[in-house]
Amino acid sequence: MKFKLFISKVLIISLSLSVFLTSLPGVLASADSFKSVTLGADLSDTQKKEMLKYFEVTKNDANILEITSKEEHTYLGKIASESQLGNKSISCSYVEPTEKGGINVTTNNLTWVNDGMIKNALITAGVQNANVKASAPFEVSGTAALTGILKGFENSSAGEKIDENKKEAANEELVVTGDLGEKIGQDDATNLMNDVKKDVIKEKPETEKELNEIVDKAAKEYKNNLSDEDMANIKAVMSKINGLDLNYNNIKEQLDDVTNQLKDKLNSDEAKGFFAKIEEMLSNFFDAIKDIFYKK
């Protein structure tokens, strides 16, 4: 009886101590955090604090990680140029895996990649549901964004290890889309890559010829703006994506979301406001001409 009583007391004390420790602020928070934030390793301490404030997290309620230039080169060095990568890691990310709602991406101060590109790459990487933010304290290309997001996803409590082949394909897709965006615009580049990817995943071409035909057909509208090298890069990425054996039915809704979001941008209040300003400028221009010719 005394032994049982002793064991009972030990269990009660252990349980009480466990509850007490987990209730303390900061204890075990980063080890089992639902949210993850990656910070560019080359940011100053002040800039890192600024980014944590932007993401609305503290070191106590998020898993804080750093992304180095070396990591960026590991995943992007084969496909991105040295001028694109640079020698510093600046861009940051916030990742919160969710149980539903799809992939929601917002970007800030990224000049070379946008939210649609990142979302498309995350679909390729196999991410299904997550709230994602990519930002920097000042304008940068954003090449480190996806590397940070994938690392953050894997290190969140709800994240999972991402297949290395999917990582490679996703990073390459982001770089190629960014390059295309410089020639045909970011939205058109995102839309083109999304359309090609849809057809490749759906049709699962068995030969290089079949895959090339899919790419050529989808890119027909942009053939005058894209070089042979651009087309070869698109085909190389799609060949890798085709090899991932992604299930079209599982990601169709996500791919459609990218298309719909691009359409929404064109119909947004911001776009309408832009065209309204042009209309107003033209109206003022013609009024000025009329004043010149009809001035008494």
N, C-alpha and C positions, 0 to 999 in steps of 0.2 A: 504493500500500500504506500509506504514511504517513497519507494522508487517511482511509482506512478505519479504521486503527488509532486515529486521533484521534476519529472519530465513535463508535467502539465505547466508548472511554473516557468520552466525554461521556454516552452512554446509560447506562452502568453507574453513573456518578456521579449522574445524574438520578434513576435508579431507587432507588439507595441513599438519596438525600436524601428522596425521597417516602416510603419506608418509615419512615425515621427520624422525619419530621414527623408522620405519622399515628399513630405509636406514642406520641408525647408526650401526656400527660394534658391534656384540654381542647382540643386543637387540632382544629378542624373538627367538634367534637362537636355543637354546636348547629346547625350548618349542614346536617348530614346525619343528624340524630338520628331514630331510629325512634319515640321517644316524644315527645309534646308536652304541656306543662303551661301552662295559662293562669292568671294570677293577677289578682285584682281590683286595678286601678290605685290604688285608694284605701286599700289595706291599708298598714300600717306595715311597715318593713323587718323587724321582729321577727316580725310576723304572716306575711309572705311566707316567711320561713325556716321558720316553723312548718308552713305548708302544704306546702312542699317535703319536709319531714320526714314529714308525713302520707302524701304520695304516694310516699315512699321513692325520691326521685330527687335528683340534684344538678345544678348548672348544667353539669356536664361530661358527663352522660349523657342529657340531655333538652333539647328545644328549648323554652326558657322565653319565654313571650309575656305581654303584659298586655292586659287587656280594660278599656276605658274606659267611663264612663257614656255618652259620646257614641255609641259603637258600639252599646251596648245600646238607646239611643233610636232609632238608625237602623233596627234590625230589629224593634223592638217598639213604637215610638212610635205607630204607626197603630192598634194594637189594645189595648195595655195602658194603663191610666190612669197619671197622674203619681204617684199615691200608691203604685201597685204598683211602678213603676220607681224612684222616688226620685231622688236626685241623686248617688249614689255607687255605684261598682262594687266589690262585695265578694266574691261567690262565685267559686270557682276550679274548674278541671277538669283531669283527667288523661286523655289519649287515647293508646291503643296499638292501631293498626290491626293486625289479624291476618289470616291467610290462610283460616282456617276457625273454626268455633265459634260463629258468630252474634254478636249484640250482647249484651254483658254489662254491666249498669249497676248501680252502687251509689251511694247518696247519703248524706250526713251533714250535719246541721245545716241542712237545707233544709226550710222549713215549708210552702211553698205548692206546690211541685212534688215529685213522688217519682220513683223509678227507672222505674216503668212508663210514666209520662207522657213522660219523656225518651227511653226506648227507642222508644215509639210515634212520636215526632217524628223520631227518627233514621231510622226505617224510611221515613218520608215523604221525608226528605232524600236517600234513596238509599244510606245507609250499610248495608253488608251484614255485615261482620265487624269487631269492635273490642271492646277492653276499656276501659270508661269509668268514671271516678269523678268525682263532683261534690260539692264540699264547701265549707265556710267555717269560719273560726276561731271563729265564734259563730253563733247562729241568725239566718238571714236568709230572705227569701222564695225566693231562688234564681232570679229572673227572668233573670239574666245567664248562668245555667248553660249553656243550649243555645247561646247566641251564642258563648260561650267554647269549647264542645265542637266546634262546627262550624269555628271558626277554628283550633283545635288540630289537628283532623283534616286540614284543608287544608295545614297547615304541618308535618306529620310527613312523613318520607321516603317512607312508603308511602301517604300520603293523596293525594286528587285534588281538583281544583277542583269545588266543588259548584254546580250550576245555581242561579242566583239565584231563579228561580221556586220551586224546591224548598225553598230556605232560607226564603223568605217564607211558604210554606204550612206548613212545619214549625214555625216560630216562632209563627204564628197558631194552629196546632193546640195548641201547648203552653199558650198564654195562655187559650184557650177552655176547655181541659180543666181548667186551674187554677181558673178561675171556677166551672165546674160542680162541682168538688171541694168548694167552700165550701158548696154546697147539698145535694149527695147523697153526699158522701164521696169521697175521692181514688180509692179502688179502684173504686167504681161508676162514677165519671166516666171513668176510664181504660178500663174495660171497655166502657162505652157507646160511646165514641169509636172504640175498636178494632173493635167489632161493626159500627158504621155504615160505617167505612172499608173493612172486608172486603167488605161488600155493594156499596158504591159501586165499588170497584176491580174486583170480579168481574163486576158487571152492566153497568158502563159506561153509565149512563143518558144518553140522547141529548137529553132535554128537562128543563127546570127542574121540571116537574110530576113526572116520573119520579124525579128526585133527591129531591124533597120527600117523596114517598111512601115512599122507602127510609128517610129520616130519621125520619119520623113513626112508621113501623112499629117501628123499633128503639128509639125513645124512648118508646113507649107506656107502658111500666112506670113511667116517671118523670114523666108528664105533669102530675101534681098538684104536683110540686116544681120544675118548670121554667117560666120565664116565656116569653112570646112572643119577647122579646129573646134569651133563651138559645137557643131553637129557631132563630131567624134567624141567630145566630152559628154554630151547628153547620152549618147549611145553607150558609153562606157559605164556611166552611172546606172542606167536602166538595166544593163546586163547584170550588174551586181544586185540590183533590187530584184530582178527576175530570179536570181539564184537564192534569194531569201525564202522563197516559197511562201509568200504572204497570202493570207486568205482574203479574197476580195470581199466576200460577204461580211466579214468581221470588220473591215475598215472602210467600206463603201460610204457609210454615213459620215465618217470623219473627213474623207476626201471631198464629199459633197459640201460639207461645211466650209471648207476652204474656198470652193467656188462661190458659194452663196455670200460669204463675207466680202469677197472681192466685188461682187455685184452690189452689195449693200453700200460699199464705199462710194461707188459712182452715184448712188441715189441718196447719199447722206446729205444732211443739212449743210455740212461743210462744202461738199461739192456743189450743191445748189447755190450756196452763198457765193462761191467762186464764179460760177457762170452769171450770177446776178450782177456781180461787180463788173464783169466784162461787158455785159449788156448796158450797164449804166455808163461805162467809159465810152462805148460806141455811140450811145445816145448823146452824150455831152460833146463828142467829137463832131457829129453831124450837126448839132445845134450851133457849134462854133462856126462851121462852114457856112451854114445858112445865114448867120449873122454877118459874115464877111460879104456875101454876095447880095444880101437884101438890105444891108445897112444904108440908111438914107444919108 
